[in-house]
Amino acid sequence: MNKYAKEFIDEKTLIKDKDKLEQFYIDNTEDLSFINNENLTLTATRLKVKDPVNSLVIIPGRGEIAHKFYEFFYTLYNLKIEAIVIFARGQAASSRILKDKNKCHIKRFEDLAKDICFVLEKLNIDNYKLLAFSLGGLISLDIIKNMKRRPSKAALIAPYIWPYFNLPDYILKSFVFLAGTLPFVRTMYTPHGKEYKRLEFVGNHHAQSKARFENYHDYFAEHREIAIGGPTYHFVKEAMKKQLELINSDFEFDIDIYCQSAGKDKVVSTPKAKEFFLKHKNDKCPPRFEIIDNCFHDLINESDEYRIDALAKALEFLFD
């Protein structure tokens, strides 16, 4: 068995020791706050570990919060891996861009990578290992391609290479760019977006673990101030501009990359992710790509049969 997998707790233990894990999270994390050059607040949450043997930077997905990683933090703590989750503008407790704080909105996608690098600089983090989820994967690719403060290795989980839509690309692009530009439409929610509302577990396409799914939404119910709703049209347009830049660029990977995509992802397109990474198979550092069969998008909250092995392999890639 992968040596890291031994430190992961299973769903039964999670349910039995939920209060213990909550207290662990309170006792062993600290929230950090920074003001950038635009007078925006950027936040991060640090997992404190005494005498760590490794350290990890985590870029979360859109709308994720630090508490979502509390079970994973417990594993990292036992492995003596310190970690910091960094939130760019519009995420978690960082500055929201619109007056309606529930709308996920940005002006330029590049701002998100700049925010992450700003916090890394403030924390004097230079040569680091990176773990990123969903939108965090797209931000990470922007950092790897365009920024100076790059990771030495990166594991990307269900990266947002392209949205999951059953539409031809040219129709999707035309619609997104038009709606994301029109003055009275650009700050509206997309058809799949709205103010945060608790989802029902039955029929969801994010995770197959009811305990983890319910824990995530229970926390949002108690902390509505950090809940975030769906993206605006302009947000989606800016993300798509970055996706197209990456897809159409002839840049090469020169650091080790490991991508895990979900076989039953209905948030981002797994076929597009596979196509993107296979395009780079002859790079200086060819990326490693893997599809986790039958897995849903939200791996951090997935069932044990998917979550433990996948995350353990990501840690093995990063630290061995």
ZIGIGI-V417031 format. One line per field, one symbol per residue. phi: phi as a letter, one per 20 degrees, with the letter a starting at -180 (. if undefined). A space follows every 50 residues. Layout:
# ZIGIGI-V417031
phi = ???
This chain:
# ZIGIGI-V417031
phi = .gffffeeeefffgffdgfffffgfffcccedbcdefemeedcbcdeecf lfebcbdddfffnfcffgefffgffggfeldfbceddfgndlefgeedff feeebbecfgfffffffffgffeledececccclggffgfffffecdeee febbdddlfefafebecggfffffffffffdfgedgeeffgedaggbgee ffnfcdbdefffffggfffffecffdfcefeeffgfffffgfgfgffefd fcfccfccdddefdfcddefgfffgffffdfdfgcffecbdegmeefeff dffgfdffffffffffffdd
